[in-house]
Amino acid sequence: MAAKNKIELLLLIGVLAMTPASTPSSAKAFAENAASGNSRFAQSAANILQREFTGRDVSFFLLDVQTGALLASRWDNAHHSIPLGSLVKPFIALAYGEEHQFRYPIHSCRGDATGCWLPHGHGEIDITAAIADSCNSYFRMLTTGMTSADVIPLATRLGLDLPAPDLSGQDLIGVGNRWLISPLHIAHAYLELNRRRQQSGAREVIAGMAQSARQGTGAEVDRALKHSSALVKTGTAACTHRVHAPGDGFVVALVPAEQPELLLMVRVHGVPGAKAALTAGRMLSRMEE
């Protein structure tokens, strides 16, 4: 990349880099430039991602947080509904909260004994840690007695594909493969979650996504970033590729964590979500440079 173009790119993503030179005015300028599909930012971001991440096993798209504009994409049929695993958990948390005055219980995750993916368990865990660690045991407890009817009103407001009427339990938390959602739809739901970040329920979920990036299942993202931090949710779901693998890993990352400007969604064939975070981290790291 020519020196002049590289400097322009850095200026445009100054908010992402979170350098001391970043100011509210520069953030506004970034948002205005990023909103245009023909902006230098969009072209540079697309070039970086599409030039360097071309493997068949990686799908991705990049959205502008403020406008929802698609800045870059290498994801065939991103509008088609597929299983997305634990990416649904933040929205299950919101649906539960709306029915319980946003009071979330403490739970003792005992691993295999309580149906968690982590064999030895997460121990005593609250909603924030449950989001960060994607604790299946916590969400199995949270959805006891919940059905699709408890989720449909929120899903409708957020533009998510609706769960089938008969879903309950593990099907609602992404452990099964019966709730199918378009990747683009869930990405836009995360944009709305971010807009509500100061509201009850959303506040706890956003805190969990920040913790995920620091030390949870999404920790490889923050580990890769040099100048900023992220909000991350990972998921693992049934593979929908023509050549099947045991599962696919998904990552939704919003950067920078304090005031997101970009949303990156990534799918990596044949790995769990925590390993897909390695790829997401590399992609965001390259955009910082």
C-alpha positions as CSV (number, residue, x, y, z in Angstrom):
1,M,0.0,0.0,0.0
2,A,1.4,3.4,-1.0
3,A,2.4,5.6,2.0
4,K,-0.1,8.3,1.1
5,N,-3.0,5.8,0.9
6,K,-1.9,4.1,4.1
7,I,-2.0,7.5,6.0
8,E,-5.4,8.2,4.6
9,L,-6.7,4.8,5.8
10,L,-5.3,5.3,9.3
11,L,-7.0,8.7,9.5
12,L,-10.3,7.2,8.4
13,I,-10.1,4.4,11.0
14,G,-8.7,6.6,13.8
15,V,-11.5,5.7,16.1
16,L,-10.7,2.0,15.6
17,A,-7.0,2.6,16.4
18,M,-8.0,4.7,19.5
19,T,-4.8,6.7,19.4
20,P,-4.4,9.9,21.5
21,A,-5.0,11.9,18.3
22,S,-8.5,10.6,18.0
23,T,-11.2,13.2,18.7
24,P,-15.0,13.4,18.5
25,S,-14.6,15.4,15.2
26,S,-12.4,12.7,13.7
27,A,-14.9,10.0,14.8
28,K,-17.7,12.0,13.0
29,A,-15.6,12.3,9.9
30,F,-14.9,8.5,10.0
31,A,-18.6,7.7,10.3
32,E,-19.4,10.0,7.4
33,N,-16.8,8.5,5.1
34,A,-17.6,4.9,6.1
35,A,-21.2,5.4,5.3
36,S,-20.5,5.9,1.7
37,G,-20.1,2.7,-0.3
38,N,-17.6,4.5,-2.6
39,S,-15.5,6.0,0.3
40,R,-11.7,5.4,0.4
41,F,-12.3,3.6,3.7
42,A,-14.7,1.1,2.2
43,Q,-12.4,0.5,-0.7
44,S,-9.3,0.1,1.5
45,A,-11.1,-2.2,4.0
46,A,-12.5,-4.3,1.2
47,N,-9.0,-4.6,-0.4
48,I,-7.3,-5.6,2.8
49,L,-9.9,-8.2,3.7
50,Q,-10.6,-9.6,0.3
51,R,-6.9,-9.7,-0.8
52,E,-5.5,-11.3,2.4
53,F,-8.4,-13.6,3.6
54,T,-9.3,-15.6,0.5
55,G,-9.4,-19.1,1.9
56,R,-12.5,-21.2,1.2
57,D,-12.8,-21.9,4.9
58,V,-13.4,-18.3,5.8
59,S,-16.5,-16.2,5.2
60,F,-16.9,-12.6,6.5
61,F,-18.6,-9.3,6.1
62,L,-17.9,-5.9,7.5
63,L,-20.7,-3.4,8.5
64,D,-20.6,0.3,9.4
65,V,-22.1,0.4,12.9
66,Q,-23.8,3.8,12.5
67,T,-25.5,3.2,9.2
68,G,-25.5,-0.6,8.8
69,A,-23.9,-0.2,5.4
70,L,-22.1,-3.2,4.0
71,L,-18.4,-2.2,3.6
72,A,-16.9,-5.5,2.5
73,S,-18.1,-9.1,2.0
74,R,-16.9,-12.5,1.1
75,W,-19.8,-14.6,2.3
76,D,-22.0,-16.5,-0.2
77,N,-25.7,-16.3,0.6
78,A,-25.3,-14.3,3.8
79,H,-29.0,-13.6,3.7
80,H,-29.9,-17.4,3.9
81,S,-30.9,-18.7,7.3
82,I,-28.5,-21.1,9.0
83,P,-27.8,-22.3,12.5
84,L,-25.6,-19.7,14.3
85,G,-25.0,-21.5,17.7
86,S,-24.4,-19.3,20.7
87,L,-24.6,-16.0,18.8
88,V,-28.3,-16.1,19.8
89,K,-27.5,-16.1,23.6
90,P,-27.4,-12.3,24.0
91,F,-31.0,-12.1,22.6
92,I,-32.2,-14.9,24.8
93,A,-30.8,-13.0,27.7
94,L,-32.7,-9.9,26.6
95,A,-36.0,-11.9,26.2
96,Y,-35.6,-13.4,29.7
97,G,-34.8,-10.0,31.2
98,E,-37.9,-8.4,29.7
99,E,-40.0,-10.9,31.6
100,H,-38.1,-10.7,34.9
101,Q,-37.4,-7.0,35.4
102,F,-33.9,-7.6,34.1
103,R,-32.9,-9.5,37.3
104,Y,-30.6,-12.3,36.3
105,P,-29.8,-15.2,38.6
106,I,-26.5,-16.6,39.8
107,H,-25.9,-20.1,38.6
108,S,-23.5,-22.9,39.5
109,C,-22.1,-24.4,36.3
110,R,-20.8,-27.9,37.0
111,G,-19.7,-28.7,33.5
112,D,-20.8,-32.1,32.1
113,A,-23.2,-32.5,35.0
114,T,-25.2,-29.4,34.1
115,G,-24.8,-29.7,30.3
116,C,-22.0,-27.2,29.6
117,W,-19.5,-27.5,26.8
118,L,-16.6,-27.0,29.4
119,P,-16.2,-30.4,31.1
120,H,-15.1,-29.1,34.5
121,G,-17.6,-26.2,34.5
122,H,-17.4,-22.4,35.0
123,G,-18.4,-22.5,38.7
124,E,-20.5,-19.7,40.2
125,I,-21.5,-17.5,37.2
126,D,-23.6,-14.4,36.5
127,I,-25.1,-13.2,33.2
128,T,-22.1,-11.2,32.3
129,A,-19.7,-14.1,32.8
130,A,-22.2,-16.4,31.1
131,I,-22.1,-14.3,27.9
132,A,-18.3,-14.0,28.1
133,D,-17.8,-17.7,28.5
134,S,-20.8,-18.7,26.4
135,C,-21.9,-21.0,29.3
136,N,-24.4,-23.5,28.1
137,S,-25.2,-24.6,31.6
138,Y,-26.2,-21.0,32.6
139,F,-28.4,-20.6,29.6
140,R,-30.0,-24.0,30.0
141,M,-31.0,-22.8,33.5
142,L,-32.2,-19.4,32.2
143,T,-34.5,-21.0,29.5
144,T,-36.1,-23.5,31.8
145,G,-39.8,-23.0,31.0
146,M,-39.2,-20.7,28.1
147,T,-40.6,-21.3,24.7
148,S,-40.6,-19.7,21.3
149,A,-43.5,-17.5,22.4
150,D,-41.2,-15.8,25.0
151,V,-38.7,-15.0,22.3
152,I,-40.8,-14.0,19.3
153,P,-41.7,-10.5,20.4
154,L,-38.1,-9.5,20.8
155,A,-37.0,-11.3,17.7
156,T,-39.6,-9.5,15.7
157,R,-38.5,-6.0,17.0
158,L,-34.8,-6.8,16.2
159,G,-35.5,-8.2,12.8
160,L,-34.3,-11.7,13.6
161,D,-35.7,-14.8,11.8
162,L,-38.4,-16.1,14.1
163,P,-37.9,-19.5,15.9
164,A,-40.4,-22.2,15.0
165,P,-43.4,-22.2,17.4
166,D,-42.4,-25.4,19.2
167,L,-38.8,-24.6,20.2
168,S,-37.7,-24.6,23.9
169,G,-34.7,-25.3,26.0
170,Q,-31.5,-26.0,24.2
171,D,-33.0,-25.2,20.8
172,L,-33.4,-21.6,22.0
173,I,-29.8,-21.2,23.1
174,G,-28.2,-22.4,19.9
175,V,-27.2,-25.9,21.1
176,G,-29.4,-27.5,18.6
177,N,-29.7,-26.6,14.9
178,R,-33.5,-25.8,14.7
179,W,-33.4,-22.0,15.0
180,L,-32.2,-20.8,11.7
181,I,-31.2,-17.1,11.3
182,S,-29.7,-15.1,8.5
183,P,-26.1,-14.0,9.3
184,L,-27.0,-10.5,8.0
185,H,-30.1,-10.3,10.2
186,I,-28.3,-11.3,13.4
187,A,-25.5,-8.8,12.6
188,H,-28.1,-6.0,12.4
189,A,-29.6,-7.2,15.6
190,Y,-26.1,-6.8,17.2
191,L,-26.1,-3.2,15.9
192,E,-29.4,-2.6,17.7
193,L,-28.0,-4.2,20.8
194,N,-25.1,-1.8,20.7
195,R,-27.5,1.2,20.3
196,R,-29.3,0.0,23.5
197,R,-26.0,-0.5,25.4
198,Q,-27.0,1.8,28.3
199,Q,-30.4,0.0,28.8
200,S,-31.0,-2.7,31.4
201,G,-30.3,-6.1,29.9
202,A,-28.3,-4.8,27.0
203,R,-25.8,-3.2,29.5
204,E,-25.1,-6.7,31.1
205,V,-24.8,-8.3,27.6
206,I,-22.4,-5.6,26.4
207,A,-20.3,-6.0,29.5
208,G,-20.2,-9.8,28.8
209,M,-19.0,-9.2,25.3
210,A,-16.2,-6.9,26.5
211,Q,-15.2,-9.6,29.0
212,S,-15.3,-12.2,26.2
213,A,-12.8,-10.2,24.3
214,R,-10.5,-9.8,27.3
215,Q,-10.6,-13.3,28.8
216,G,-13.5,-15.3,27.5
217,T,-14.2,-17.3,24.3
218,G,-13.3,-14.3,22.2
219,A,-10.0,-13.5,23.8
220,E,-8.0,-14.0,20.7
221,V,-9.5,-10.9,19.2
222,D,-8.3,-8.5,21.9
223,R,-5.0,-10.4,22.0
224,A,-4.5,-9.5,18.3
225,L,-5.5,-5.9,18.5
226,K,-2.6,-3.4,19.2
227,H,-4.4,-0.1,19.7
228,S,-8.0,-0.9,20.7
229,S,-10.3,-3.4,22.3
230,A,-13.5,-5.1,21.1
231,L,-16.9,-6.4,22.0
232,V,-17.1,-10.1,21.0
233,K,-19.5,-13.0,20.9
234,T,-18.5,-16.4,19.6
235,G,-20.6,-19.3,18.6
236,T,-20.3,-22.9,17.2
237,A,-23.0,-24.4,15.1
238,A,-23.7,-27.3,12.7
239,C,-21.8,-27.0,9.5
240,T,-23.8,-26.0,6.4
241,H,-21.1,-26.3,3.9
242,R,-21.3,-28.7,1.0
243,V,-18.2,-30.5,2.4
244,H,-19.3,-31.1,5.9
245,A,-17.2,-30.6,9.1
246,P,-18.2,-31.4,12.7
247,G,-19.2,-27.7,13.0
248,D,-18.4,-24.1,12.1
249,G,-17.1,-21.3,14.3
250,F,-18.7,-17.8,14.3
251,V,-17.6,-14.5,15.6
252,V,-19.3,-11.1,15.9
253,A,-16.8,-8.4,16.8
254,L,-17.6,-4.7,17.3
255,V,-14.7,-2.2,17.5
256,P,-13.6,-0.2,19.3
257,A,-15.4,-1.4,22.4
258,E,-16.0,2.0,23.9
259,Q,-17.8,3.4,20.8
260,P,-18.0,0.9,18.0
261,E,-17.7,2.0,14.4
262,L,-17.2,-1.4,12.7
263,L,-18.9,-4.8,13.0
264,L,-17.1,-7.7,11.6
265,M,-18.8,-11.1,11.4
266,V,-16.7,-14.2,10.5
267,R,-17.4,-17.8,9.9
268,V,-14.6,-20.4,9.9
269,H,-15.3,-23.9,8.5
270,G,-14.5,-26.8,10.8
271,V,-13.4,-25.0,14.0
272,P,-15.2,-23.9,17.2
273,G,-16.0,-20.3,17.8
274,A,-13.1,-19.7,20.1
275,K,-10.7,-20.7,17.3
276,A,-12.6,-18.6,14.8
277,A,-11.8,-15.6,17.0
278,L,-8.1,-16.1,15.9
279,T,-9.1,-15.3,12.3
280,A,-11.3,-12.4,13.4
281,G,-8.5,-11.0,15.4
282,R,-6.0,-11.2,12.5
283,M,-8.5,-9.4,10.2
284,L,-9.1,-6.5,12.6
285,S,-5.4,-6.3,13.4
286,R,-4.6,-5.8,9.7
287,M,-7.1,-3.0,9.5
288,E,-5.4,-1.2,12.3
289,E,-2.0,-1.2,10.6
